[in-house]
Amino acid sequence: MLSPALTFALVALFTFSGLVSLAVITDSLMQARVAYRRLMAEGEALRAGLVAQAAAAELRLRPARPAAAAVTPLRRPARLAMAPLPARAAA
C-alpha cells in the first residue's frame, strides 16, 4: 500500500496539472473568440467594399537583384594550382 503522504502528493500533483490544463484551454478559447470576432469584422468590411490596409511591419519588399547576376552565365570556379611539395624519404 502507498503511504498517506505519497497518496496526498499524487492527488495534489494530478489536481494541479488538471487546473493548469483547464487554465490553458480557457485562455486558448478566449484568444480564439477574439480572433474570430476580428475575422468576422474584417469580412464584413470586405463585403461592404472596404479594403483593409496591411500594417507596414507586415509588408515585405523584394530584395534588389543585381543586373549583372541575371546576365552572367553559370561558370565553374577556376581551379587553383597546387604548389609542388618536396618529397621526403621515410627513415
One Martini backbone bead per residue (centre of mass of N, CA, C, O) as a GRO file, in nm:
protein
   91
    1MET     BB    1   0.101   0.034   0.015
    2LEU     BB    2   0.045   0.356   0.031
    3SER     BB    3   0.125   0.630   0.157
    4PRO     BB    4  -0.034   0.914   0.253
    5ALA     BB    5   0.175   1.114   0.139
    6LEU     BB    6   0.187   0.998  -0.149
    7THR     BB    7  -0.111   1.024  -0.213
    8PHE     BB    8  -0.130   1.328  -0.172
    9ALA     BB    9   0.083   1.405  -0.385
   10LEU     BB   10  -0.063   1.282  -0.630
   11VAL     BB   11  -0.327   1.438  -0.605
   12ALA     BB   12  -0.199   1.720  -0.622
   13LEU     BB   13  -0.066   1.685  -0.898
   14PHE     BB   14  -0.325   1.622  -1.064
   15THR     BB   15  -0.478   1.877  -0.983
   16PHE     BB   16  -0.275   2.082  -1.091
   17SER     BB   17  -0.268   1.981  -1.388
   18GLY     BB   18  -0.572   2.028  -1.436
   19LEU     BB   19  -0.576   2.335  -1.381
   20VAL     BB   20  -0.371   2.415  -1.595
   21SER     BB   21  -0.521   2.299  -1.841
   22LEU     BB   22  -0.778   2.467  -1.799
   23ALA     BB   23  -0.638   2.745  -1.830
   24VAL     BB   24  -0.530   2.700  -2.118
   25ILE     BB   25  -0.801   2.648  -2.257
   26THR     BB   26  -0.936   2.914  -2.178
   27ASP     BB   27  -0.730   3.101  -2.316
   28SER     BB   28  -0.766   2.988  -2.603
   29LEU     BB   29  -1.067   3.055  -2.628
   30MET     BB   30  -1.040   3.361  -2.594
   31GLN     BB   31  -0.849   3.407  -2.837
   32ALA     BB   32  -1.038   3.283  -3.051
   33ARG     BB   33  -1.273   3.479  -3.015
   34VAL     BB   34  -1.119   3.734  -3.095
   35ALA     BB   35  -1.029   3.636  -3.377
   36TYR     BB   36  -1.313   3.583  -3.489
   37ARG     BB   37  -1.423   3.871  -3.462
   38ARG     BB   38  -1.208   4.001  -3.643
   39LEU     BB   39  -1.274   3.838  -3.900
   40MET     BB   40  -1.571   3.927  -3.923
   41ALA     BB   41  -1.514   4.230  -3.949
   42GLU     BB   42  -1.341   4.207  -4.206
   43GLY     BB   43  -1.558   4.070  -4.380
   44GLU     BB   44  -1.762   4.304  -4.368
   45ALA     BB   45  -1.574   4.513  -4.497
   46LEU     BB   46  -1.532   4.360  -4.765
   47ARG     BB   47  -1.839   4.345  -4.843
   48ALA     BB   48  -1.859   4.672  -4.838
   49GLY     BB   49  -1.569   4.760  -4.999
   50LEU     BB   50  -1.344   4.747  -4.805
   51VAL     BB   51  -0.993   4.787  -4.754
   52ALA     BB   52  -0.745   4.640  -4.597
   53GLN     BB   53  -0.460   4.756  -4.436
   54ALA     BB   54  -0.146   4.689  -4.406
   55ALA     BB   55   0.102   4.676  -4.216
   56ALA     BB   56   0.426   4.775  -4.242
   57ALA     BB   57   0.549   4.519  -4.096
   58GLU     BB   58   0.407   4.307  -4.310
   59LEU     BB   59   0.575   4.414  -4.528
   60ARG     BB   60   0.752   4.298  -4.822
   61LEU     BB   61   1.040   4.334  -4.988
   62ARG     BB   62   1.215   4.294  -5.253
   63PRO     BB   63   1.506   4.201  -5.346
   64ALA     BB   64   1.765   4.325  -5.500
   65ARG     BB   65   1.871   4.266  -5.830
   66PRO     BB   66   2.137   4.223  -5.993
   67ALA     BB   67   2.211   4.265  -6.326
   68ALA     BB   68   2.468   4.083  -6.357
   69ALA     BB   69   2.346   3.812  -6.248
   70ALA     BB   70   2.137   3.770  -6.485
   71VAL     BB   71   2.365   3.754  -6.725
   72THR     BB   72   2.548   3.566  -6.597
   73PRO     BB   73   2.683   3.279  -6.642
   74LEU     BB   74   2.748   2.972  -6.554
   75ARG     BB   75   3.043   2.878  -6.371
   76ARG     BB   76   3.329   2.745  -6.307
   77PRO     BB   77   3.559   2.733  -6.093
   78ALA     BB   78   3.869   2.801  -6.054
   79ARG     BB   79   4.160   2.642  -6.049
   80LEU     BB   80   4.396   2.569  -5.821
   81ALA     BB   81   4.721   2.573  -5.792
   82MET     BB   82   4.947   2.344  -5.686
   83ALA     BB   83   5.202   2.322  -5.488
   84PRO     BB   84   5.487   2.175  -5.474
   85LEU     BB   85   5.606   1.908  -5.286
   86PRO     BB   86   5.838   1.783  -5.103
   87ALA     BB   87   6.012   1.498  -5.092
   88ARG     BB   88   6.023   1.253  -4.832
   89ALA     BB   89   6.200   1.036  -4.662
   90ALA     BB   90   6.171   0.754  -4.498
   91ALA     BB   91   6.330   0.626  -4.198
   0.00000   0.00000   0.00000
